[in-house]
Amino acid sequence: MNQNNQRAYWRANTALIRNLLIIWAVVSFGLSILFVQPLNNLRIGSVPLGFWIAQQGSIYVFVGLIFYYAYRMEKIDRKYLRRNGDSEQD
């Protein structure tokens, strides 16, 4: 892989990680801590929404982000590493 492709690959990788960490922080900190009281006015069945997000929803979002990261990294790898038949070795 040439130097420009390597920089573009890592730029795409770090941008993806940054964006997913922002989503994770908003859900786990913002919705589960900062906005839990307003969200508790809504209910999922008999459970307040803020409580549900803090206990279960943030875990589901985190697991979803893991799967999304794997999916996007596969596409990024295909675009930058496998396109030119380059091996993944340094």
Salt bridges, closest charged atoms under 4 A:
GLU74 OE2 - ARG78 NE 3.60
GLU74 OE2 - ARG82 NH1 2.72
GLU88 OE2 - ARG82 NH2 3.32
